[in-house]
Each structure stands twice: as C-alpha cells, then as structure tokens.
C-alpha cells in the first residue's frame, strides 16, 4: 500500500457568495504560508455555515495537527459533514480513515463505500485505492480485472502510483494479458513524473530486453536516475550493468541521464 494521501479542497462550494470565496481563498493562502491560525479562523467561519470545502480542509488540519491539537476523531467529524454533502475530497479522506482505522473502527466495507463515491466523481486517488481494495480483496472479493479497471482510470488521469501499478499488472499478466511493451509504456509515464521505482524497473526492462530492445546505455541511464532519486539498490544495479559496458558507453549514459533530469524528463534517451 502506498502512503496515505489526504486531499485538500481548493475551491469553495458553489452556493456561497463572492465574499465567502474571498474568505476561503484567504484561508488557503494563509495555510500555504504556514499561518495556520488565520486559516483555522477563516475556514471555521465557513465550515460552521455548512461549506463542504472548508469542512474538508478543517478535517485536514485536525488530521495533521496544524493550528490545532492532532485529533483523528475531530478530523472524521469534519470529513463526514463534507462527505455527506458530496465533496469528493472529503469522501476520499473519510475512506482513508476507515481503511486505516483512524478516528473510527477499521472497516473495509465502509472504506469501499466512501472510496467508490469519490471515485465515481472522478477522484483519481480514490480510483487508485479502489484498485488496491480489489487487488487485495479487502471489503470486496479479490478481482485482478476489477483492480486493473480502477488503476487504469486513475492512471489515465496522470496518477503516477496508478501508472506504476498498472505497469506491474501488465508485466505479470494479472487482470490483463501479459504485455511487456504495455508495461514499459506505463512505467515510462510514471518515471517521467519522477517515480524512482518506475525508473528503477525501466532499468531492469532495458537490461533484460523486456518490452524494449536490450540496451545497456538506456538501462544505465534509468538506474542512474533512480539512484539519484534515492531508490534502494539502483546504484548497485547501475554499477553492475556498467561492468558490461565500454567507458564510452558509460559516459554517454551519464550524459543522457543529466539531460533527462535537467529537461524535466522530456528528453530521456537517444
């Protein structure tokens, strides 16, 4: 399971006035600047009036203990108020609380309920976690094909974690026919977002010629990038592949890695 994600609401509920939107924005700017007292003041006023976005963000403040004592139960209270109004971020966050048993008894079925409500509104993180639930058989019967469905929805929205997991499903042939080329495609999309795990696996794919022609220079490049992003074992793998390469090829791979990173992953390869 990847790390817990908490979603913030960034837009005020549509029913509120321009003045209220200004207050919400003031709270968001204060939060981003680390002025949690002002954020708490602005969002509490709106949350008490029933604004779901402010309620969601108050829940996050209690969850993280920012400007208030850390309190999972209080976070759940505010998430639920917003979730009951259909706020997708709050629904996802409430699903996380049930998944992890934070502020509420652990309950996979309840987690599924809230993840699905958020996912049906297009929340990519919720779609990813639905995939996890189906993959692990938590709250639902285990179903790789259904897991792939939800991973793909999140991956299509650019969720790097979902892209990496979808790539793994293609590499192993779980829920889809095994297809190394398709695996490489999704690993590359995740790698281009800086996902070190995907970068490391691309190194493996090029070293072994899975889904791509075998290419030690490309392998070295991706291992090197993953190592720079502190992926465990990437440096060792890079040094191992280097023993099969000429000094000229190593220099080329190093130059390609520098260009790849400096270009924001736009120029990664020949």
C-alpha positions in Angstrom: 0.0 0.0 0.0 1.4 3.4 -0.9 1.5 6.2 1.6 -1.8 7.7 2.8 -2.9 10.6 0.8 -5.0 13.4 2.2 -6.9 15.5 -0.3 -7.5 19.3 0.1 -10.4 21.2 -1.2 -9.2 24.2 -3.2 -12.5 25.6 -4.5 -15.3 27.0 -2.4 -18.7 25.4 -2.6 -20.7 27.0 -5.4 -23.6 28.1 -3.2 -21.5 30.7 -1.4 -21.1 34.3 -2.2 -18.0 36.1 -3.7 -17.2 37.5 -0.3 -17.2 34.0 1.2 -15.0 32.8 -1.7 -12.6 35.6 -0.8 -12.5 34.4 2.8 -11.9 30.8 1.7 -9.1 32.0 -0.5 -7.6 34.0 2.4 -7.6 30.8 4.5 -6.0 28.8 1.7 -3.2 31.4 1.2 -2.6 31.5 4.9 -2.4 27.7 5.1 0.1 27.6 2.3 2.2 30.3 4.0 2.2 28.3 7.3 -0.2 30.8 9.0 -2.4 28.0 10.4 -4.2 30.3 13.0 -5.6 32.5 10.2 -6.5 29.5 8.1 -8.3 28.0 11.0 -10.2 31.2 11.7 -11.3 31.7 8.1 -12.3 28.1 7.4 -14.1 27.6 10.7 -16.4 30.5 10.0 -17.3 29.0 6.6 -17.4 25.4 7.9 -19.9 26.4 10.6 -22.1 27.8 7.8 -22.0 24.4 6.1 -19.4 24.9 3.4 -18.2 21.5 2.4 -14.8 22.7 1.1 -14.0 24.5 4.3 -15.2 21.5 6.3 -12.8 19.2 4.3 -9.9 21.5 5.0 -10.7 21.8 8.7 -10.6 18.0 8.8 -7.2 18.0 7.3 -5.9 20.5 9.9 -7.1 18.2 12.7 -5.7 15.2 10.9 -2.3 16.8 10.6 -2.4 18.7 13.8 -1.8 22.1 12.1 -3.0 25.0 14.2 -4.9 22.6 16.4 -4.0 19.5 18.5 -3.9 16.4 16.3 -7.3 14.7 16.6 -8.4 11.9 14.2 -11.9 11.8 15.7 -12.4 15.5 15.1 -11.0 15.1 11.5 -13.5 12.4 10.9 -16.3 14.7 12.1 -15.5 17.4 9.6 -14.8 14.9 6.8 -18.2 13.3 7.3 -20.0 16.6 7.3 -18.4 17.5 3.9 -18.7 13.9 2.5 -22.4 13.8 3.3 -22.7 16.9 1.0 -21.0 15.0 -1.8 -17.5 16.6 -1.5 -15.2 14.1 -3.3 -12.1 15.1 -1.4 -13.8 14.6 1.9 -15.3 11.2 0.8 -11.8 10.0 -0.2 -10.3 11.2 3.1 -13.1 9.6 5.1 -12.5 6.3 3.2 -8.8 6.5 4.2 -9.8 6.9 7.9 -12.0 3.8 7.7 -9.2 1.9 5.8 -6.6 2.7 8.4 -8.9 2.7 11.5 -8.1 6.3 12.4 -10.7 8.1 14.4 -13.2 5.3 13.6 -13.1 1.5 14.0 -11.3 -0.1 11.0 -13.9 -1.1 8.4 -13.1 -2.1 4.9 -16.7 -2.1 3.7 -17.2 1.4 4.9 -13.9 2.4 3.3 -15.1 0.9 0.0 -18.3 2.9 0.3 -16.6 6.2 0.5 -13.8 5.4 -2.0 -16.5 4.5 -4.5 -18.5 7.6 -4.0 -15.3 9.7 -4.6 -14.1 7.6 -7.5 -17.5 7.9 -9.2 -16.9 11.7 -9.2 -13.5 11.2 -10.9 -11.2 11.4 -7.9 -8.0 9.8 -9.1 -6.7 8.9 -5.7 -10.0 7.2 -4.8 -9.9 5.3 -8.1 -6.4 4.1 -7.2 -7.4 2.9 -3.7 -10.4 1.1 -5.2 -7.9 -0.8 -7.3 -5.9 -1.6 -4.2 -9.1 -2.9 -2.5 -10.0 -5.2 -5.4 -6.3 -6.3 -5.7 -6.1 -7.2 -2.0 -9.7 -8.4 -1.7 -10.4 -6.0 1.2 -14.1 -5.2 1.5 -14.8 -6.9 -1.8 -14.0 -10.3 -3.4 -10.4 -10.3 -4.8 -10.6 -9.4 -8.5 -7.5 -8.5 -10.6 -9.5 -7.4 -13.6 -11.6 -5.0 -11.5 -8.4 -3.7 -9.9 -6.9 -3.1 -13.4 -10.1 -1.2 -14.3 -9.7 1.3 -11.4 -6.0 1.6 -11.7 -6.4 2.5 -15.4 -8.9 5.2 -14.6 -6.5 6.8 -12.2 -3.5 6.2 -14.5 -5.3 7.9 -17.3 -5.6 11.0 -15.1 -1.9 11.0 -14.6 -1.6 9.4 -11.1 2.0 8.1 -11.1 1.3 5.5 -8.4 -1.5 4.0 -10.5 0.6 4.1 -13.7 3.4 2.2 -11.9 1.0 -0.4 -10.5 -0.8 -0.8 -13.9 2.6 -1.4 -15.5 3.3 -4.1 -12.9 -0.1 -5.8 -13.7 0.9 -5.9 -17.4 4.3 -7.2 -16.6 2.9 -10.0 -14.5 -0.2 -10.7 -16.6 -2.6 -10.0 -13.7 -6.1 -9.0 -14.7 -4.7 -8.4 -18.3 -2.8 -10.5 -20.8 1.0 -10.2 -20.1 2.4 -7.4 -22.3 5.9 -6.1 -21.6 5.6 -3.3 -24.1 2.5 -2.0 -22.4 4.2 -2.3 -19.1 7.1 -0.2 -20.4 4.7 2.4 -21.6 3.1 2.8 -18.2 6.4 2.7 -16.3 7.7 5.4 -18.6 4.7 7.6 -17.8 5.3 7.2 -14.1 9.1 7.6 -14.5 8.5 10.9 -16.3 6.8 12.2 -13.1 9.9 11.3 -11.1 8.7 8.0 -9.7 12.0 6.4 -8.7 10.5 2.9 -8.5 9.3 3.1 -12.1 12.7 4.5 -13.1 14.5 1.5 -11.5 12.2 -1.0 -13.2 12.8 0.7 -16.6 16.5 0.0 -15.9 15.6 -3.7 -15.5 13.5 -3.8 -18.6 16.2 -2.3 -20.8 18.9 -4.5 -19.2 16.8 -7.7 -19.9 15.2 -6.6 -23.2 11.6 -6.9 -21.9 9.2 -4.8 -24.0 12.1 -2.9 -25.5 15.3 -3.9 -27.3 18.1 -4.8 -24.8 20.1 -1.6 -24.3 22.7 -1.2 -21.6 23.1 2.5 -22.2 19.4 3.1 -21.5 19.5 0.7 -18.6 22.4 2.6 -17.0 20.6 5.9 -17.6 17.5 4.8 -15.8 19.4 3.1 -13.0 21.5 6.3 -12.5 18.4 8.5 -12.4 16.7 6.2 -9.9 19.8 6.2 -7.8 19.9 10.0 -7.8 16.3 9.8 -6.6 17.5 7.6 -3.7 15.9 4.3 -4.9 17.4 1.5 -2.9 19.6 -0.9 -4.9 19.6 1.4 -8.0 23.2 2.4 -7.6 24.3 -1.2 -7.2 22.4 -2.2 -10.3 23.9 0.7 -12.3 27.4 -0.3 -11.3 26.7 -3.9 -12.2 25.5 -3.0 -15.7 28.4 -0.7 -16.1 30.8 -3.7 -15.9 29.2 -4.9 -19.2 29.7 -1.5 -20.9 32.6 0.4 -22.5 33.8 3.6 -21.0 32.5 5.5 -24.0 29.0 4.0 -23.5 29.1 4.8 -19.7 29.9 8.4 -20.5 27.1 8.5 -23.0 24.6 7.0 -20.5 25.7 9.6 -17.8 25.2 12.5 -20.2 21.8 11.1 -21.2 20.8 10.9 -17.5 21.9 14.5 -16.9 19.9 15.7 -19.9 16.9 13.6 -18.9 16.7 15.2 -15.4 17.6 18.7 -16.5 14.8 18.6 -19.1 12.2 17.6 -16.6 12.2 14.1 -18.1 11.3 15.5 -21.5 14.5 14.3 -23.2 15.3 10.8 -21.9 17.1 8.7 -24.5 18.8 9.0 -27.8 
